[in-house]
Amino acid sequence: MSELIAKDREVVVPGQIVAKGMDFLPSQGTYRNKENVIANRLGILSVDGKVLKTMPLAGRYMPKKDDTIIGKVIDILVSGWRFDINSPYSAVLPLKDASFDYIARGADLTKYFGLEDYAIVKITNVTSQNLVDLTVKGQGLRRLRGGRIIKVNCHKVPRIIGKQGSMVSLIKDATNCKIVVGQNGWIWLQGEPEMETLVYKAIKLIERESHTKGLTDRVKELLNNKGGKK
Amino acid sequence: MTKFKRPSGRKLDEPRKIEAEAGVIKKADGSARFKIGDTEAYAAVYGPRDLHPKFLQNPKTGILRCNYSMMPFSGDGTRVRPGPSRRSKEISMVTEKALTQVLDLKDYPNAVVDVFIELPQTDAGSRCAGICAASIALADAGIKMKDMIPAVSIGKIKDFLVVDLDGDEEHLDDNEAADIPIAMIPSTEEITLLQMDGIISKKDLKDALKLVKPSLIKIAEVQRTALKKKYEVEGEK
């Protein structure tokens, strides 16, 4: 007789038995040991019919193809730039993906991206050894000028963006700030100084309480109380 | 056989009072505090991150690197000199080996997960406390691991097997005392750390391994509760 021991949306920890019996199937973040399905990382359990998964609550960002992220130039190479992308691995932006202009051999690359510049980039490829390639050719991809960067846990990004971007639109509308959320947990924002502070508070609130219900209402309340546009 | 009374008044198979807490060091990727009696360990996990020096990199998997250290003012002052020592190097190594068994770092080739263990206060059983804290910290950092690793010591004083020796008990019987730190994977009951200081018979060692299991399972439960508590508190806001 199969039995689900942990509840759906419950926080599970490594080694915790989440279900007994052969009717349940282990998936990401769970494994089978004889009759038992056991969690193998800290996360929120998601029960999808027979399939048991855990959604991670912590951990570093792992680069994925087609993710739009924010990176910081940490080195200039012979034919490209090396970016810190808030992950265990750094990424390379090759010359051909850096600009629509023709960049001659031996040109001064700092004209395009200097050290410590931030940019919105897209991941074009990730190899088995986690070598990452980037591009800035694409809609919305560019070098960032001005504004500020805030850093959050990358697993909270979906909640910050919200369903079809609802949460981030809510903040944008209330504060008149430009906001770009990178999948790697780095967020760029630009606006009036007081409004930037308000955005910072709102995003930190979402990060802290991302796994609770009624979050949108609390964010609205914060934005209204602190002088955001109603 | 006459009855043996432990100086602390505990039962033979009773560990000291245990406290555990996850996420105590905010800037770390994962962290924990584990206190058993008067022995207290802090562990912080950084990574997976870039591994240097480069020759240590393994293209097949990420590696675990542990660093155990007693703070200069910990313990009773006899053993401690600031900085690394032969002893701390050995304990770092056995900690690494005890924890690697449950970790899955295949997703992080060439990277390293750094674990720093510091003990502000020690009263025997420090490597076990360190392993317990490190295990919680690794889980808190979101690293894939198939189970928690609880660890505790078991010893023999005056012909009696006792769980979780404290400092006083360690020095009680100079001739025949034995002190055996053990770490175990609870779900499979595989042992990942087994060291011994002293003399013990084969039969006693087997009995000791049996006697220590309930305590290890209890510690694993404390570790899991500590992790869950971190998210409960936030959830209730």
Interface residues (C-beta under 8 A of the other chain):
Chain A: V11 V13 P14 G15 Q16 G29 Y31 N33 N36 I38 N40 R41 L42 G43 P56 L57 A58 G59 R60 M62 P88 Y89 S90 S128 Q129 N130 H155 R208 E209 H211 T212
Chain B: D29 G30 G47 P48 R49 D50 P59 G62 V102 D104 D107 Y108 P109 N110 A111 A139 D140 A141 G142 I143 K144 M145 K146 D147 M148 P186 S187 T188 A220 Q223 R224 L227 K228 Y231 E232 E234 G235 K237
